[in-house]
Amino acid sequence: MAEKLGLRTERIRYDNGETKYVRGVYGDINNIRRLKISGPISGEDFAVLRFLGGYSEWKDARNCAAKLEYLDLYDARVVKSDAIFAEDRWFATDDKVKKDDVLPPFALRRAYALKTLILPKTLTEIDTRSLMECLALETVVVGDDIQTVNWSAFDDDASLTRLYLLATKKPKMDADNWFWRNMCNNYNPTFDAFYVRPSIYNDYIGDADYVGSSWQRTNNITTGIFKDDESFAAFASHAAATEDDLVGVDDVSGWFNDRAGIKDLTPLRYTAVTELKAADIRPLAQLERIALPMPLDSIEENSFANAKGLRWADFMMCMPTVIGQLRNGGLRNVGLSENTLCFMPSEYGETQEVNVVVGDTTSTMNCASYRLVDGQDYDVPYAFKAAQVENTRTLGKSTAPYTICLPYDLPVPNGAKAYKLSGRSSTELVFTQTLETLEALQPYLIWTTNGDALLNTGAADIPTSGGMTYGHQHDAPGFSMRGTLSGISNAEAAELGAYTLQQDGKWHPVMDDTDVHRAATILPYRAYLLENRRPGARAIGMTLEGTTGIEQLRTIDSDGTERVYDLNGRQLSAPTKGISIINGRKIISK
């Protein structure tokens, strides 16, 4: 390592002339302030790193010429070696790397200048006193594969306050036995915060090894500003999880190469990144949302070409240089499709582009044409007014009605009839036809009567998604009908006790007993039923009441029994002369 950095080493030798260990590092070491190491590290590598960090072999002494403050070992790997990397006169031991992927005792001891340390991703264990007496050390990042951490690794690290734990499973925390700890007069830091993966955040809460009032614990377990593991890991692996951390990030080159699962890059807005490169964004094929930072002044062509599912891109904070680049079709040049909702500041100017929203968040924002993609969860960060709405869902002729719940007002489509839950008659639910405009966030049934029903409309107010998970509900005795703007998994629907409308015209309870049932979901912009008590195993029938009486009927009879009604909804013992309704079919008796 020393040679690659243009440095030379002084070594201690045995009487027979055999090299024993590195005693000092010489050269232009005062200019090495930030260092990233990749590949295997062992033996004298740790000795060199310690000296670059200000280590001196004499107790209570330090090398003030050494200035290494930031050490990134994330892509390095600790490997076993018989080489001695130091002779510890205080403990009378020879220090070696005895195991792969284990940070050995005294590995970076007394690296006095070191402030930020990012440990290898592959590290599985941090051994006792491996980082002791790093007096300036403030931040430590612990990698994805860590399994065991010995608290005594941080003895006498008086400035250490922040620990980023990228572990995919909560690590075990150990400590030296009480006798040894009392033999050594050690200071054990109390952390301001532990930053952990969102998916296992709850595993840390209440764990006495992490929270509490005794040594080396914290009262603040947090995920920073992140909500998903992939984006958290991409930034936390560079010691960034809060807004304050991100302000110091000016380059993300290579950060996302192994993070193909990232869906949310909205935290990018807090960074100081000035250039967005296609190579940095191309790996993110699952990206759904991104917010661009204010200092950004250029975006490379086709940067978003692989992000086919990108829901929205927020350029509201960007400087005029980028807005000028994107004006007049530049959005397509950087790979943004018409299905991506792009939010642009007023400087972008008026445009007829689909899914481009222009304005100021303090006043009304406008969109010439808003395209809502069916099947995708509703996700809109800013409210705006659309001159027209295009909904990609089309309702064709069917043996049963469709359920809908939309985020905008909609006149009843041509060639369709709409119904809302209005009551309950005996064992059936009653839905009454409505001729009024269908309100945003309300659940309805729609039945096409000729041709296809389009859910497009003219001018509409489009609300923010915010914390909204479902629209308003309609109630009937024992039941409620809810709309959802987000997809609901089979497990979630089963837990709710939901009923869904199926092609036989009945509401069936959601089941999770077979693979086929477990694969079913409730799609966004649909509606479902909830029963006030735990749902039974049978389907629920319904009656649709039109403006001139009953227009269609579904029963709950499991044996196929036919029921007969007249046009006013009265049940008959048998068809009579005139017009009757039998199982939803109009019958004329003479």
TORBA-748377 format. One line per 2 residues: number of its first residue (from 0); their letters; for each residue x, y, z of C-alpha. Coordinates in steps of 0.001 Angstrom, whole numbers. Example, Ala and Ser with C-alpha at 12.3 -4.5 7.8 and 13.67 -1.06 7.14 Angstrom:
2
0> as> 12300,-4500,7800; 13670,-1060,7140 .
This chain:
590
0> ma> 0,0,0; 2757,2457,934 .
2> ek> 4435,2116,-2440; 1160,2745,-4315 .
4> lg> 758,5961,-2355; 4329,7049,-3146 .
6> lr> 5512,6552,427; 8334,4560,2010 .
8> te> 8319,2524,5199; 10807,1927,7977 .
10> ri> 10741,-1586,9418; 11818,-3272,12627 .
12> ry> 13932,-6343,11944; 14958,-9420,13930 .
14> dn> 18597,-9977,14807; 18875,-12255,11792 .
16> ge> 17771,-9385,9537; 14247,-10723,8910 .
18> tk> 11580,-8044,8609; 9303,-7907,11633 .
20> yv> 6845,-5017,11239; 6490,-1448,9947 .
22> rg> 7876,1091,12384; 7134,4264,10448 .
24> vy> 5834,5723,7169; 7577,8608,5431 .
26> gd> 6893,10846,2482; 4279,13453,1602 .
28> in> 1798,12140,4151; 387,15512,5203 .
30> ni> -1506,15813,1871; -3347,12509,2281 .
32> rr> -6592,13614,3917; -9165,11374,2191 .
34> lk> -8495,7808,1107; -10541,5000,-438 .
36> is> -9116,1481,-474; -10459,-1430,-2555 .
38> gp> -9440,-5076,-2571; -7746,-7167,151 .
40> is> -6122,-5473,3149; -4073,-7110,5882 .
42> ge> -811,-7083,7805; 1206,-3986,7162 .
44> df> -1746,-2288,5407; -3188,-1582,8848 .
46> av> 185,-323,10039; 405,2127,7121 .
48> lr> -3175,3328,7676; -2498,3904,11359 .
50> fl> 571,5993,10641; -1354,8013,8020 .
52> gg> -3926,8669,10729; -1374,10108,13152 .
54> ys> -292,6998,15060; 2974,6952,16936 .
56> ew> 4478,3825,18456; 5269,5744,21628 .
58> kd> 2492,5924,24184; 837,9368,24528 .
60> ar> 2681,10593,21414; 1309,11345,17962 .
62> nc> 2526,12197,14474; 1094,15670,13875 .
64> aa> 2168,15639,10207; -346,12908,9407 .
66> kl> -3740,14308,8291; -5876,11317,7206 .
68> ey> -9415,12311,8256; -11633,10220,5973 .
70> ld> -11005,6527,5305; -13349,4510,3069 .
72> ly> -12794,743,3246; -16287,-245,2060 .
74> da> -14985,-2080,-1023; -11964,-3519,788 .
76> rv> -11822,-6953,2416; -9892,-7946,5535 .
78> vk> -7938,-11169,4893; -6014,-13424,7244 .
80> sd> -2240,-12951,7360; 700,-14123,9456 .
82> ai> 2372,-10739,9051; 2702,-8710,12256 .
84> fa> 1343,-5212,11757; 2511,-3867,15124 .
86> ed> 4161,-4813,18382; 2094,-3538,21253 .
88> rw> 4501,-2809,24097; 1695,-1885,26485 .
90> fa> -100,-5224,26129; 3040,-7203,25199 .
92> td> 1455,-8742,22109; 2208,-9077,18420 .
94> dk> -805,-7917,16381; -1890,-10014,13397 .
96> vk> -4966,-10481,11240; -5978,-13948,12410 .
98> kd> -9326,-14337,10613; -10858,-13280,7321 .
100> dv> -13493,-10548,7535; -12709,-9758,11177 .
102> lp> -11328,-6379,12240; -8537,-7463,14611 .
104> pf> -7637,-5879,17969; -5717,-2589,17616 .
106> al> -6199,-2531,13816; -6495,1269,13719 .
108> rr> -5593,2066,17316; -4545,5675,17953 .
110> ay> -5282,6914,14434; -5603,10306,16068 .
112> al> -6523,12381,12986; -9225,10038,11701 .
114> kt> -12748,11538,11842; -14817,9319,9511 .
116> li> -14276,5600,9054; -16254,3410,6630 .
118> lp> -15618,-257,7361; -15715,-3050,4728 .
120> kt> -19093,-4314,3517; -17914,-7914,3991 .
122> lt> -16783,-7461,7586; -18572,-9917,9889 .
124> ei> -17002,-9014,13246; -15432,-6030,14970 .
126> dt> -13095,-7340,17669; -12217,-5741,20998 .
128> rs> -10172,-2509,21019; -9791,-2493,17242 .
130> lm> -10527,1261,17092; -9555,2352,20591 .
132> ec> -8039,5772,21289; -9063,7280,17947 .
134> la> -9667,10532,19756; -10986,12560,16790 .
136> le> -13201,9789,15398; -16764,11083,15052 .
138> tv> -18471,8725,12598; -18228,4991,11934 .
140> vv> -20057,3145,9151; -20482,-592,9759 .
142> gd> -21066,-2720,6643; -23907,-4916,5401 .
144> di> -22542,-8313,6530; -21668,-7445,10132 .
146> qt> -22833,-10016,12694; -20989,-9164,15913 .
148> vn> -19677,-5906,17350; -17629,-5724,20522 .
150> ws> -18456,-2462,22267; -14892,-2350,23591 .
152> af> -13736,-1694,20036; -14591,1973,20683 .
154> dd> -12801,2405,24025; -11588,5964,24589 .
156> da> -13088,7269,21329; -14147,10457,23073 .
158> sl> -15568,12209,19972; -17527,9271,18541 .
160> tr> -21240,10100,18324; -22634,8594,15085 .
162> ly> -22848,4936,14093; -24310,3888,10720 .
164> ll> -25381,235,10810; -25956,-1137,7307 .
166> at> -26436,-4650,8695; -29197,-6615,6983 .
168> kk> -29878,-8286,10352; -29474,-6688,13772 .
170> pk> -25898,-7469,14946; -25084,-9051,18270 .
172> md> -23398,-6616,20669; -20718,-8031,22974 .
174> ad> -18439,-6531,25609; -15308,-7649,27419 .
176> nw> -15920,-9281,30792; -16382,-7021,33811 .
178> fw> -12981,-7903,35327; -11034,-6914,32244 .
180> rn> -13035,-3734,31840; -12297,-2707,35411 .
182> mc> -8603,-3448,34928; -8558,-923,32083 .
184> nn> -9524,2690,32670; -11569,3163,29499 .
186> yn> -13992,5852,28351; -17014,4439,26531 .
188> pt> -18787,6889,24221; -22528,7487,24253 .
190> fd> -23852,7892,20723; -26140,10659,19519 .
192> af> -27708,8260,17039; -27609,4826,15479 .
194> yv> -28733,4907,11819; -30293,1600,10762 .
196> rp> -32107,10,7813; -35804,958,7665 .
198> si> -36915,-2673,7271; -35447,-3700,10653 .
200> yn> -35840,-411,12505; -38317,-1938,14977 .
202> dy> -35856,-4712,15858; -33594,-2176,17551 .
204> ig> -36270,-342,19522; -36280,-1470,23136 .
206> da> -33153,-3628,22777; -31024,-2877,25846 .
208> dy> -27841,-3529,23875; -28621,-452,21799 .
210> vg> -30834,1870,23817; -30750,2866,27449 .
212> ss> -28818,4973,29899; -25670,2941,30394 .
214> wq> -22382,3131,28487; -22162,3041,24704 .
216> rt> -25863,3299,23976; -28196,5863,22490 .
218> nn> -31699,7215,22915; -32047,7789,19184 .
220> it> -32517,4904,16763; -33334,6367,13356 .
222> tg> -33416,5703,9631; -32517,9307,8846 .
224> if> -34695,10712,6069; -34911,7354,4271 .
226> kd> -37903,5023,4012; -36470,2080,2081 .
228> de> -33382,-71,2534; -31791,377,-870 .
230> sf> -31656,4172,-878; -30639,4171,2808 .
232> aa> -27734,1817,2112; -26587,3784,-946 .
234> fa> -26128,6951,1090; -25425,5580,4582 .
236> sh> -22503,3597,3162; -20978,7038,2607 .
238> aa> -21926,8299,6082; -24957,10261,4902 .
240> at> -28467,9744,6292; -29736,13181,7336 .
242> ed> -30313,16464,5504; -27186,17882,7128 .
244> dl> -25146,14879,5961; -26431,15157,2398 .
246> vg> -25531,18830,2085; -21891,17755,2008 .
248> vd> -22400,15268,-851; -21259,16751,-4168 .
250> dv> -20659,13599,-6212; -22538,10267,-6294 .
252> sg> -20477,8598,-9020; -20664,4837,-8567 .
254> wf> -22882,5026,-5483; -25789,3193,-7139 .
256> nd> -23899,519,-9086; -24862,-2248,-6639 .
258> ra> -28187,-703,-5635; -30403,-1670,-8571 .
260> gi> -33422,-1951,-6273; -33546,1753,-5430 .
262> kd> -37029,3170,-6032; -36845,6509,-4229 .
264> lt> -34128,9099,-4897; -35977,12106,-3505 .
266> pl> -33255,12610,-822; -30938,13586,-3692 .
268> ry> -32589,17032,-3504; -30564,17863,-375 .
270> ta> -27174,17181,-1966; -24738,19553,-3655 .
272> vt> -24440,17423,-6809; -23782,19607,-9882 .
274> el> -23754,16985,-12647; -25993,13969,-13210 .
276> ka> -24302,11299,-15302; -26072,8607,-17283 .
278> ad> -23732,5952,-15863; -24902,6790,-12339 .
280> ir> -28638,6488,-13084; -28675,3643,-15634 .
282> pl> -28459,863,-12985; -31711,2106,-11410 .
284> aq> -34239,250,-13561; -36746,202,-10667 .
286> le> -36555,3924,-9929; -39994,5439,-9243 .
288> ri> -39327,8975,-8010; -36466,11447,-7938 .
290> al> -35955,15041,-6796; -33052,16957,-8293 .
292> pm> -30769,19264,-6248; -30544,23041,-6604 .
294> pl> -26823,23202,-7631; -27413,20816,-10561 .
296> ds> -26345,22473,-13819; -26277,19598,-16321 .
298> ie> -27873,16220,-17008; -26263,13805,-19434 .
300> en> -28399,12586,-22345; -30438,9403,-21798 .
302> sf> -29708,9394,-18061; -33235,8103,-17344 .
304> an> -33544,5798,-20364; -33602,2635,-18201 .
306> ak> -36021,4030,-15616; -39146,2895,-17480 .
308> gl> -41277,2977,-14317; -40232,6446,-13137 .
310> rw> -43398,7967,-11698; -42302,11548,-11216 .
312> ad> -39255,13772,-11362; -39075,16967,-9315 .
314> fm> -37046,19793,-10874; -38612,22555,-8751 .
316> mc> -35366,23473,-6969; -33143,23415,-10050 .
318> mp> -31220,26378,-11401; -32139,28075,-14737 .
320> tv> -29216,26382,-16535; -30818,22936,-16203 .
322> ig> -34329,24249,-16842; -33042,25812,-20075 .
324> ql> -31492,22472,-21078; -34819,20676,-20528 .
326> rn> -37065,23235,-22233; -38424,22409,-25696 .
328> gg> -38187,18633,-25644; -35095,18256,-23508 .
330> lr> -37054,16086,-21109; -37188,13380,-23746 .
332> nv> -33487,13853,-24570; -32516,12868,-21023 .
334> gl> -34687,9749,-21259; -37846,10913,-19472 .
336> se> -40966,9433,-21088; -44433,10989,-21313 .
338> nt> -45588,8653,-18533; -43261,10380,-16064 .
340> lc> -44889,13314,-14285; -42328,16139,-14407 .
342> fm> -42630,19144,-12080; -40952,22258,-13467 .
344> ps> -40557,25788,-12030; -42249,28784,-13672 .
346> ey> -39089,29525,-15678; -39867,26492,-17838 .
348> ge> -42768,28424,-19389; -46114,27270,-20776 .
350> tq> -46104,23938,-22558; -48538,21477,-24136 .
352> ev> -46385,18482,-23187; -48120,15539,-21558 .
354> nv> -47445,15132,-17818; -45411,18315,-17455 .
356> vv> -46574,20455,-14526; -45347,24040,-14428 .
358> gd> -45634,26690,-11741; -44801,27717,-8217 .
360> tt> -45653,25540,-5229; -46949,28629,-3398 .
362> st> -49653,29136,-6047; -51581,27049,-8582 .
364> mn> -49498,24748,-10750; -50806,23817,-14200 .
366> ca> -50620,20865,-16560; -51953,20882,-20103 .
368> sy> -52557,17115,-20147; -52281,14742,-17186 .
370> rl> -51974,11027,-17934; -52918,8709,-15067 .
372> vd> -51450,5231,-15594; -53784,2489,-14417 .
374> gq> -52259,-139,-12146; -49679,2212,-10617 .
376> dy> -50187,3522,-7097; -51271,7139,-6992 .
378> dv> -48169,9201,-6258; -48310,12992,-6740 .
380> py> -46069,15254,-4603; -47684,18630,-5519 .
382> af> -51313,19545,-6204; -52014,21002,-9647 .
384> ka> -54794,21792,-12119; -54961,19731,-15298 .
386> aq> -56632,21168,-18409; -57538,17594,-19344 .
388> ve> -57082,14145,-17824; -56274,10956,-19715 .
390> nt> -56883,7744,-17767; -55356,4650,-19367 .
392> rt> -58014,2349,-17876; -60871,1441,-20241 .
394> lg> -64085,-239,-19056; -65639,-2584,-21622 .
396> ks> -68828,-4615,-21580; -68892,-7077,-18706 .
398> ta> -71239,-9454,-16900; -70606,-7476,-13711 .
400> py> -69958,-3826,-12850; -66506,-2388,-12281 .
402> ti> -65371,-680,-9072; -63624,2690,-9285 .
404> cl> -62177,5354,-7015; -60436,8278,-8702 .
406> py> -58398,11237,-7453; -60449,13707,-9548 .
408> dl> -64102,14513,-10215; -65566,12652,-13195 .
410> pv> -68877,13113,-15020; -70596,9747,-15543 .
412> pn> -69003,8463,-18773; -71066,8153,-21942 .
414> ga> -72494,4681,-22367; -72182,3847,-18670 .
416> ka> -74210,3916,-15477; -72747,4627,-12058 .
418> yk> -73921,3423,-8653; -73027,4021,-5035 .
420> ls> -73732,1956,-1935; -76952,3179,-392 .
422> gr> -78268,487,1916; -79053,-3123,2598 .
424> ss> -82163,-5151,1856; -82430,-8482,3654 .
426> te> -79175,-10261,2743; -78247,-8124,-269 .
428> lv> -76472,-4830,-501; -78294,-2101,-2380 .
430> ft> -76516,213,-4831; -78417,3198,-6207 .
432> qt> -77729,4783,-9576; -76309,8295,-9504 .
434> le> -76530,10787,-12346; -74319,13327,-10616 .
436> tl> -70639,13910,-11164; -68588,11198,-9483 .
438> ea> -66638,12830,-6671; -62911,12472,-6195 .
440> lq> -61825,9871,-3626; -65292,8295,-3479 .
442> py> -65973,4604,-4293; -68468,3741,-7056 .
444> li> -69647,957,-9318; -69701,1560,-13078 .
446> wt> -71513,-609,-15615; -71083,-71,-19321 .
448> tn> -74228,-355,-21403; -72830,65,-24920 .
450> gd> -69242,166,-26068; -66324,1166,-23868 .
452> al> -66493,3647,-20994; -63559,6057,-20849 .
454> ln> -62512,7621,-17553; -61088,10735,-19229 .
456> tg> -62330,14197,-18332; -61690,17857,-18972 .
458> aa> -60292,20311,-16443; -59702,18728,-13024 .
460> di> -57962,19497,-9757; -55351,16842,-8979 .
462> pt> -54558,16523,-5251; -51324,15467,-3597 .
464> sg> -51093,11844,-2556; -49686,12720,877 .
466> gm> -50561,10143,3518; -53802,9216,1749 .
468> ty> -54242,5433,1473; -57927,5258,543 .
470> gh> -60766,7594,-297; -63931,8325,1620 .
472> qh> -66283,5455,2354; -69980,4740,1883 .
474> da> -71785,2799,4579; -74685,357,4722 .
476> pg> -75889,-1651,7740; -73047,-4019,8585 .
478> fs> -70841,-3001,5645; -68653,-183,4336 .
480> mr> -67394,416,805; -63961,1962,466 .
482> gt> -61915,3118,-2458; -58152,2778,-2694 .
484> ls> -55616,4777,-4686; -52848,2337,-3769 .
486> gi> -52507,-1356,-4460; -53392,-3630,-1555 .
488> sn> -51595,-6970,-1264; -53450,-10194,-638 .
490> ae> -52058,-10406,2909; -53152,-6829,3687 .
492> aa> -56600,-7379,2182; -57077,-10630,4106 .
494> el> -56035,-8899,7322; -58595,-6162,6672 .
496> ga> -61285,-8752,6021; -61993,-7277,2599 .
498> yt> -64531,-8423,-1; -63843,-7889,-3694 .
500> lq> -66317,-7808,-6577; -65841,-10634,-9072 .
502> qd> -67223,-11556,-12489; -70167,-13487,-11071 .
504> gk> -71507,-10194,-9751; -70937,-11106,-6104 .
506> wh> -68622,-9751,-3419; -66290,-12519,-2297 .
508> pv> -64125,-12505,848; -60394,-12288,127 .
510> md> -58750,-15651,751; -55094,-16439,1422 .
512> dt> -55280,-20246,1608; -53796,-21117,-1801 .
514> dv> -51028,-19817,-4047; -53620,-18639,-6562 .
516> hr> -55460,-16645,-3897; -52224,-15271,-2447 .
518> aa> -51214,-13977,-5871; -54372,-11843,-6121 .
520> ti> -54260,-8158,-5141; -56594,-5186,-5059 .
522> lp> -55362,-2816,-7745; -55169,976,-7339 .
524> yr> -58257,3057,-8239; -60627,231,-7242 .
526> ay> -63034,-290,-4340; -63711,-3060,-1845 .
528> ll> -66123,-3949,965; -65474,-4279,4683 .
530> en> -67841,-6083,7033; -68319,-4799,10552 .
532> rr> -67817,-8286,11908; -65268,-10870,10809 .
534> pg> -66273,-11941,7268; -67816,-15325,6623 .
536> ar> -66912,-17734,3853; -69813,-16969,1516 .
538> ai> -70242,-14307,-1120; -72470,-11265,-721 .
540> gm> -75048,-10494,-3393; -76248,-7059,-4418 .
542> tl> -79123,-5196,-6008; -78588,-2313,-8423 .
544> eg> -81390,228,-8313; -81819,2457,-11337 .
546> tt> -83732,5677,-11705; -86807,3673,-12774 .
548> gi> -86570,740,-10389; -84386,-2358,-10280 .
550> eq> -82105,-2639,-13307; -80020,-5647,-12356 .
552> lr> -79841,-8174,-9557; -77410,-10623,-7990 .
554> ti> -78378,-13120,-5290; -76429,-15037,-2644 .
556> ds> -78240,-18349,-3225; -75712,-21155,-3360 .
558> dg> -78201,-23686,-4774; -79139,-21642,-7835 .
560> te> -82664,-20767,-6659; -84207,-18096,-8882 .
562> rv> -85875,-15078,-7327; -88487,-13042,-9163 .
564> yd> -89063,-9274,-8790; -91186,-6686,-10497 .
566> ln> -89769,-3421,-11814; -90412,-1714,-8473 .
568> gr> -88304,-4241,-6580; -91133,-6267,-4987 .
570> ql> -90418,-10002,-4708; -92988,-12232,-6490 .
572> sa> -93842,-15891,-5923; -93876,-16486,-9687 .
574> pt> -93690,-14485,-12896; -96921,-12588,-13601 .
576> kg> -98347,-11116,-16743; -96251,-8203,-17777 .
578> is> -92576,-7470,-17164; -90610,-9226,-14355 .
580> ii> -86946,-9443,-13365; -85603,-13008,-12915 .
582> ng> -81953,-13278,-11899; -81269,-9929,-13465 .
584> rk> -82956,-10742,-16774; -86012,-8861,-18004 .
586> ii> -88839,-11379,-18696; -92108,-10488,-20502 .
588> sk> -95009,-12821,-19614; -98197,-12889,-21664 .
